[in-house]
């Protein structure tokens, strides 16, 4: 059986299960956090505005969810601890999973839900930066939630009969009963204790039947694609890859050649936005705001693109006369993130690796910190509040604007048109993210920087590696809804790719030609009726049989 | 002709004839020939002035085996030049002419293989063929055949020269100069037996070689077509008719065979034939070229036709249709209306557009020729210019990928143009050209919206952004009334400019700053405003007040080009307030301080040049010294820093500023009601009133010091400019001081207008010329070392005061001007220098050869 169970509908936060050669392998464990956009922000400091929002009652007054739902800026939000949309757990018994292969730290955020609550007893494989930075992101998420505890849990609105009567996006939200609150730090530690570290191109044998091996994917520190192969069959799993020259090691393309099946996920979410152009936009909008005396807020993850942003700013600061402007990075894991990035030298691109031998820090943000141009704080409380001066640039999370220190800055700066919020993370719709802050005077700039493969690059890659079959999310087989005329924003392959969606089960189209079978001599002898003649091996219904051949 | 040259030339001829290989460099012979050509054109009879040349030619051709090919080639060209006059021709005909141009001899000697011999032969002939005797010689020697063979020479230079010579011969055949050489008369080719052989030979050649038999002959056909087009354009009726008659059939064959590479030269021939009344047959060929070829060739042919400006309404309409068809297909806008003839090509055009390379090329040709299309009479066009603007805007939208094409089946085509910078740039050029078409102003808002979108887009290339700005300025220029542009759009434009002035790419910052300058220079008005017309910049929200801080910020830019552009843009932006004397004092002070910093500290010359130009513009605009007191105070600093600059252009601009101040100084004393006369007389009259105080004022401002330092500058343009200005000053001021009073009084009076010369730098040199330098001291100490050897700086001498007029008289300005007026390499590039170089190198080579021989002997041992 070579089956793929698709547990996530999000193309860049995949979670697929591959049954291959009697092993069950989970490919990534992405957590869809877009569900949090339906919730009210969690302010770090008491917000009179958010605390006085009116509760929601249906127009005819028959449904009263005043406690659970609040009306804010013409939309309705759930007033409880934000919840996340988990991968599908009912499609197959997740306790049967032998291994989980993680491709990058963004694609492992659902790991505690799987390893701690499904009876999972297997092993998780990931590279060291993936584990360490993934841990930081999970800890940050837990910290964001636990800093603003909310006892109240909202469940009534999830009732199907009630949900269909709700306004706006709440009505259209899917699988709301699977949404879960954030895990605890203990669960994070337990989940991550099951991770076995691997290096690029290291071959890991699974039960003697399958060999798995991670390859550099060029997207983030330690990010990998995976090769899963038996003696005569090869499956490539491509997830979150990049061909751009940024900080990680470049993508290993050649090892993907000769695949029977290539599972393709994690392409860029903004195929029309060139990352270089967006970096330029980011810098010019930032400079424009600072020159006009305003502040800049950059909602971002604490690892990943922020390294490139800081590197770009390092070069830009002097040329734009921003030398005296303070840059703040606020996150519970800011310090660790900045330091970790400097120590994973072997996972960096060649240029940065050579710097280590000089010896110089591979990332220039070290110099920004040394010269006091970049300051980092665990939160807005403590030292930050005494050292804070404006106009300034603040990098902080969470990019959904629903929790984390960013909520405070939205409340603080939202009313001035001098200030600007610049969205660089592509995971959330910026309009939805801003919805509970309306009316908003501050300027909004959308500069999504997504370095993952675009359709043009992936077409070239597939021409190069020539897999026999490609399996991909159904979103990649048609142009985006908003740009239905752009036939260049989809995969056009021969044979056509096999599309999947959440809860799909695909039978992978292997054409078996050879199989290696090990036979014990005793079995061979006992099967042989005539001395001197070898028995005949036959295959029926997934089982091998010996006939005596006489 | 220089006597020294005359005496050196025989020796040079000997050297060249004996050992042509020893030349200073490859261009020596070319320079020598250029000199002879100049002399000849100046009316000098070369053979009379330099009789040695005849001997030289004889010597070289009689000893050709020993001569260098380059010298032989030179000799062939020189012979042509000598024989270009009838007298020279006669002399040569009696001696060496047959031998020199006997190509069979060169072939037999094995020298013809060298392209430089062939090109020497061709160019020699070409130069000689200026009169009927030369043409007779050409015909009698039957040079037509070899010249035709050389048309397809392996060397492109030879083939091209042969082609030009052949055209020259044929044109000469039809209009040889009359024996008196006073006027040219047309000889009927058909009836003139002497030359008909030449024409007949050429016609046979045309028939044979016009249509390529195989692909390898395509290049040859191209060359013949080019030659034919040239001849048809320049030939008179008999020859032209004969040529047309000859080529009609081959042309028809070419038109129907669809060789894409031949489309353009073929079109040139047909157009040339059509222009000179080629008749129905040519008209039919033209019609076929514009209708029955593949779409890619059709657009080329149509573009060529429209560019020819031929006033043929039917074909212009047809060509316009051909060029508009790709735009019609890709945008889905019905530009061609119900033109059924276009329908037959529609599917093949679509087919071409589906291929990336042909798509981009075809669309670009269409867009590039949009100005020619719109210059066609409106009744010949299938649509209005406004509709064409809409189509161009549509193409730009397709390129940005933001909008779908309304044309069915265009998805693949769309993929080819999405993000294509080439198409975007062509479309923006077209949009720029269309701004002046009639009836397009209704689309002003659409154009502004799209251009702002392009300026705003992160995907826009710096060159696309630059072009977008240029188009915007063009549309602002033609729309005198900006009230059609909504307030929101104007606000959007300001926002995008604010963003782009902070762009990461310096090219974008530079073009943004330039745009602001252009906008400040573009006149515009708001219809709703009661005020008189203002510049376009002031029609934007915030106006000048919003943009000046942006430009001030750009003065700090790390890129020199941006700093220079921002200085220029500031000058344009602030000019109106200077004229009104209404610049805010704080802002003025900040700008002057920053500009003086740039002038003294900037490492880039163009920024410093821009600063000086800025001050020149400011002083020019300044109505009175009181209205720009800060500027007046800064003048000494500007002049001293500008004169001390390392960049010669900065120094020249500084002298221009000094010139302006000289003019201002004289004008300030002019009678207020005086009619503005020419500069000299104004100057003279102003100076008449109080020359001494005027001179003192110039000295105080630092003008005189700037001129003196320029005079002794090592850069010739600086010295020249300073010298000219000082002479002007001397001639206008000093005679006045000497005129009415006696000399002693004048000296006393002149001594009141004096200037201090310090004892270092440029002043030391001026003092040396004036003879006011102190006697040189014995600078060598007991150790025998000078101050430089000891690492000491030269000691500064005490400053001295000199009378201005006295100095002006003693500086020997006229002598200096004569020297400075000559180019700095006039000695090096003189004919005498060339001749001497040839002789020197020859001597050195002989000497080295003898030494080398000895060394070889030594080495053997």
Contacts between the chains, C-beta under 8 A, distances in Angstrom:
chain1	res1	chain2	res2	distance
A	272	B	401	6.3
A	272	B	459	7.7
A	273	B	458	7.0
A	273	B	459	7.9
A	274	B	458	6.9
A	274	B	459	5.9
A	277	B	458	3.5
A	277	B	459	5.3
A	278	B	458	5.7
A	279	B	504	7.3
A	280	B	458	6.3
A	280	B	503	6.4
A	280	B	504	4.4
A	280	B	505	6.7
A	281	B	458	4.4
A	281	B	499	8.0
A	283	B	502	7.4
A	283	B	503	7.8
A	283	B	504	4.9
A	284	B	499	5.0
A	284	B	500	6.9
A	284	B	502	4.3
A	284	B	503	4.8
A	284	B	504	6.5
A	285	B	499	6.2
A	285	B	502	7.8
A	286	B	502	8.0
A	287	B	502	3.7
A	288	B	498	5.3
A	288	B	499	5.2
A	288	B	501	7.9
A	288	B	502	4.8
A	291	B	502	6.9
A	291	B	553	6.4
A	292	B	498	7.8
A	312	B	504	7.9
A	316	B	504	6.1
A	318	B	558	7.0
A	319	B	557	7.5
A	319	B	558	4.4
A	319	B	559	7.8
A	320	B	502	6.1
A	321	B	553	7.2
A	321	B	556	5.4
A	447	B	458	7.3
A	483	B	401	7.5
A	484	B	404	7.5
A	485	B	403	7.5
A	485	B	404	3.1
A	485	B	405	7.3
A	485	B	411	6.9
A	485	B	414	6.6
A	486	B	401	6.2
A	486	B	414	7.7
A	486	B	418	7.5
A	487	B	411	4.6
A	487	B	412	7.3
A	487	B	414	7.3
A	487	B	415	6.2
A	488	B	414	7.9
A	488	B	415	4.6
A	488	B	418	6.4
